[in-house]
């Protein structure tokens, strides 16, 4: 960001976590010094705007189209979630119900 104010959506904790997670990509040696340099390099690139983190939340319409009801917590309560398992079997169109592939060979 080079001297400009930090955007409201950024946090120091998130920046540190990203630097820690991405540091191995920048290291060329298995030493504490190399790792420290890599973390500093990632942090510099974050500050310079090369890495931008955007949190995108699904809209209520997305939950209506793709959500499923499930129980969570103690005591359990029903909530609507958008699961990310078995995505290959899910429809892409709004309001489309999940489908399963045919077990009958097509050849």
C-alpha positions, 0 to 999 in steps of 0.5 A, spaced: 500 500 500 506 504 500 504 509 505 497 509 504 492 507 509 490 500 510 483 498 508 478 496 513 478 489 511 485 487 512 488 485 519 495 484 521 493 477 524 491 475 517 497 478 514 501 474 518 498 468 517 498 469 509 506 470 510 507 464 514 503 460 509 506 462 503 513 463 506 515 456 503 514 458 496 519 463 497 525 459 501 531 456 497 534 453 504 531 449 510 534 454 515 531 459 520 534 465 516 531 463 509 524 462 512 524 469 516 527 472 509 521 469 506 516 471 511 518 478 510 518 478 502 511 475 502 509 481 507 512 486 503 508 483 497 502 484 501 503 491 503 505 493 496 498 490 493 501 484 490 496 479 494 489 481 495 485 477 500 477 478 499 472 474 503 466 473 499 460 470 502 454 467 499 448 471 498 441 469 501 439 467 494 445 462 494 443 459 500 436 458 497 439 455 491 444 451 493 443 450 501 441 444 505 439 443 512 443 440 517 443 440 525 449 443 528 451 445 535 449 443 542 443 443 543 442 442 536 439 446 531 437 446 524 441 451 519 442 452 512 449 450 509 452 450 502 456 444 503 463 443 498 463 435 498 461 431 492 461 438 488 462 434 481 455 431 482 451 438 484 448 442 479 450 449 476 443 452 475 439 456 480 434 452 484 437 445 481 437 439 485 443 435 486 443 429 481 447 422 481 451 420 475 448 414 472 451 407 474 450 404 467 456 405 462 454 409 456 459 406 451 
